[in-house]
């Protein structure tokens, strides 16, 4: 279970928006896109749909992206 699974939904969503804002300004590394994918997956398991940044596909690992698209519950934990 990832740390994001343990966060309350409101904190998870706020964290998502802060990370997304930082990625749009180029203030974070490519690894942060991976973390963003984990946040999106944790939210998806709760029925919360979060948008991916427009350049998300360029930065995220292909395998994780496939699991997110399939809503596979075995996304890296």
N, C-alpha and C positions, 0 to 999 in steps of 0.2 A: 504494500500500500504506500503510495507516495504521500508526501507532506500535504499536497494539494487536496487529497481526499479527506484529510482531517480538518481542513479549514471550514468555517461556517460559509454558507453560500454568499452572503453579502461581502465578506472579506475576499473570497475567491474572485468574485466579479470585479471588485475594486482593484485588486492586484492585477487582474487581466488588463483592465483599462490603463493602468500605469505602465505596465510592461509594453503594451501595444503602442502607447504614446512614445515611449523611449525608442522602440524599434523604428517608428516612422520618422524620427529625427536622426537616426543613425547613431544613437548613443550607446548601443549595446553590441555585443559580439554575436556571431552566428549561433553560438551555443544557446543564447537566450531564446532563439526561435524554437529550439528543442523544448525548452521549458514552457514556452507558450503553447506548444502542442500538448504537453502534459496537463496544463491548465484547462485547455479546451476539452481534452478527454475527460478530466474529472468533472467538469461542468456538464458535459454531455451525459454522463452516467446519472446525473441528477435531473435530467430533462431540461437543462438550461442550454440553449443554443447560442453560441458565441461565434461571431464572424472571424474568419482568418484574415490577417493582413494581406494586401494585394500581392506582396512579394514573398508570402509565406512558402509557397511551393518551391521557390528557388533556394530556400535555406533549410528546409526541414528534411530530415532523413526520409528517403523514399518508403522504407518499410513502415515507419510510424505513420506517414501520411495514408498509406493503404489501410492501416488498422483504424485510423480515425474515420476514413470514408465508409468503412464497413461497420463502424461502431463496435469493434471487437473488444470485449471486456478484458482481454488479456494484454492490453497495451502495457508497455513497460511499467512495472510497479516498483 
